[in-house]
Amino acid sequence: MVKNRHEQIADVGFAAPVGTPTGVEVMSLADLRARVPVRLGEDRFMAPQRLAFHQLLTLTSGALWHTVDFTGYALEPGAWLWVRPGQVQQWGDITRAEGTLILFENGFLDPASAAAADLDEPHTRALHIPDTEDRQALQTALAHLELEFRSLGRLPLDVHVTVLRHVLAALVLRLTHLTAQVGSPAPEPDDTFVRFRNAVERDFTRTRTLDDYARALGYSPRTLSRATLTAAGVNAKEFIDRRVILEAKRLLAHGDDPATRIAAHLGFSSATNFSKYFHQRTGQSPIAFRVNVRGKS
């Protein structure tokens, strides 16, 4: 992992260790601890980070508190935590747990596996708790992945990368399947929603107007709202607003920029308009949110 300091949040890019194929890395929490200073509580490692890659974490012993986009998770052995690109995470005390960390870039899996695992969806469930049978299958896939990752040189490089890709795909698809098993199975998102979701992720700092997205995508606002309600449980305008509010919360909680600068970054004409928008959707002002969330950390 390579960090670049940012005024708001530390952006973490992917960098495979020297001598290993790019695109994926498997390490233990002991390996991770060896890379950071002993005084973990005072290190930048413990500060909020925005990842540019996928991070899968599972424990074998101990316990770990880990925060992803304002939700804290108490991890225990057997559970899996999936942090996706663009999400903001914050580590707890990694000296009290042992486990495995898998890092991989969006483009590492083959397109069919990536589509089946819905890798482009940035806001799906983070915590996965498998039952006994699925836990065993996941551990088998993980053991195979660790073995292959550490066996560089025993196969031709292209074959080695292909095996890594297939084994990781098996593990990721099992986790995705677990998500679908929780509660009522979620319907597969249709192309209309997928195109809308991707457009919002790309353009939410430029426009919050549903008509703009409808015009750009060639749909009516009603069609977008119908597709979004089916796939995400909210109408299209609410979907846009939730994405804007999430980014606003990230910037307020993890940075010191004034409301004026955050408003400009999110495409608001003034801090006053931003404050009104934020208050209407959260019940508190941006400054009050910043004070409250930092008081709880």
Residue pairs with C-beta under 8 A, 6 or more apart in sequence:
1 12
1 13
1 14
1 15
1 35
1 103
2 12
2 13
2 14
2 15
3 10
3 11
3 12
3 13
3 44
3 49
4 10
4 11
4 12
4 13
5 44
6 50
7 255
7 256
7 257
8 250
8 251
8 254
8 255
8 257
9 48
9 49
9 50
9 88
9 250
9 251
9 254
9 255
10 44
10 47
10 48
10 49
10 50
11 49
11 50
11 52
12 49
12 50
12 51
12 52
12 53
13 52
13 53
14 22
14 23
14 25
14 52
14 53
14 103
14 104
14 105
16 22
16 23
16 24
16 25
17 25
19 152
20 149
20 152
21 152
21 157
21 160
21 161
21 164
22 105
23 104
23 105
23 107
23 108
23 161
24 102
24 103
24 104
24 105
24 108
24 149
24 164
24 165
24 168
25 102
25 103
25 104
25 149
26 100
26 101
26 102
26 103
26 145
26 146
26 149
26 150
27 100
27 101
27 103
28 98
28 99
28 100
28 101
29 59
29 94
29 97
29 98
29 99
29 100
29 101
30 98
31 101
32 94
32 101
33 40
33 94
33 95
36 43
36 45
37 43
37 45
40 46
40 93
40 94
40 95
41 93
45 91
46 90
46 91
47 90
47 254
48 88
48 89
48 90
48 253
48 254
49 88
49 89
49 90
49 91
50 86
50 87
50 88
50 250
51 83
51 84
51 85
51 86
51 87
51 89
52 85
52 86
52 105
53 85
53 103
53 104
53 105
53 106
54 82
54 83
54 84
54 85
54 102
54 103
54 104
54 105
54 106
54 119
55 81
55 82
55 83
55 89
55 101
55 102
55 103
56 80
56 81
56 82
56 101
56 102
56 103
56 104
56 171
56 172
56 175
57 64
57 66
57 75
57 80
57 81
57 83
57 99
57 100
57 101
57 102
58 77
58 78
58 79
58 80
58 81
58 99
58 100
58 138
58 142
59 75
59 76
59 77
59 78
59 79
59 97
59 98
59 99
60 77
60 98
60 99
60 100
61 77
61 97
61 98
61 99
62 77
62 96
62 97
62 98
62 99
63 74
63 75
63 76
63 96
63 97
64 74
64 75
64 92
64 93
64 94
64 96
64 97
64 99
65 72
65 73
65 74
65 75
65 92
65 93
66 72
66 73
66 75
66 81
66 89
66 90
66 91
66 92
67 73
67 89
67 90
67 92
68 81
68 83
68 87
68 88
68 89
68 126
69 87
69 88
69 89
69 123
69 126
69 246
69 250
70 249
70 253
70 293
71 126
73 81
73 126
73 127
75 81
75 97
75 127
77 99
78 129
78 130
78 135
79 127
79 128
79 129
80 127
80 128
80 129
80 130
80 138
80 175
81 126
81 127
81 128
82 124
82 125
82 126
82 128
82 175
83 89
83 126
84 119
84 121
84 122
84 123
84 124
85 106
85 122
86 122
86 201
87 122
87 123
87 126
88 250
88 254
100 142
100 146
102 142
102 145
102 168
102 171
104 168
106 114
106 119
106 120
108 165
108 168
109 117
109 119
109 165
109 168
109 169
109 172
110 165
110 169
113 165
113 169
113 172
113 173
114 120
116 173
116 176
117 169
117 172
117 173
117 175
117 176
118 124
118 176
118 189
119 172
120 194
120 197
120 198
121 189
121 197
122 201
123 246
124 179
125 179
125 182
128 175
128 178
128 179
129 178
130 137
130 138
130 178
134 174
134 178
137 174
138 171
138 174
138 175
141 167
141 170
141 171
141 174
142 171
144 167
145 164
145 167
145 168
145 171
148 160
148 163
148 164
148 167
149 164
151 160
152 160
154 160
155 163
179 186
180 186
187 230
187 231
189 197
189 227
189 231
190 227
190 230
190 231
192 217
192 219
192 223
192 224
192 227
193 227
193 228
193 230
193 231
193 232
195 217
196 213
196 217
196 219
196 224
196 227
196 228
196 236
196 239
197 231
197 232
197 239
199 213
199 216
199 217
200 213
200 239
200 240
200 243
201 243
203 212
203 213
204 240
204 243
204 244
204 247
204 266
205 244
205 247
205 265
205 266
205 267
206 267
207 213
207 267
208 240
208 241
208 244
208 267
210 221
210 224
210 225
210 236
210 237
210 240
211 221
213 224
213 236
213 240
214 220
214 221
214 223
214 224
217 224
221 236
224 236
225 235
225 236
225 237
227 236
228 234
228 235
228 236
228 239
229 235
229 236
232 239
234 242
241 281
244 266
244 277
245 278
245 281
245 282
247 266
248 262
248 266
248 274
248 278
248 286
249 289
249 293
251 257
251 262
251 265
251 266
252 262
252 286
252 289
252 290
252 293
253 289
253 290
253 293
253 294
255 262
257 265
258 271
259 271
259 274
259 275
259 286
259 287
260 270
260 271
262 274
262 286
263 269
263 270
263 271
263 273
263 274
263 275
266 274
268 274
268 277
274 286
275 285
275 286
278 284
278 285
278 286
278 289
279 285
279 286
282 289
284 292
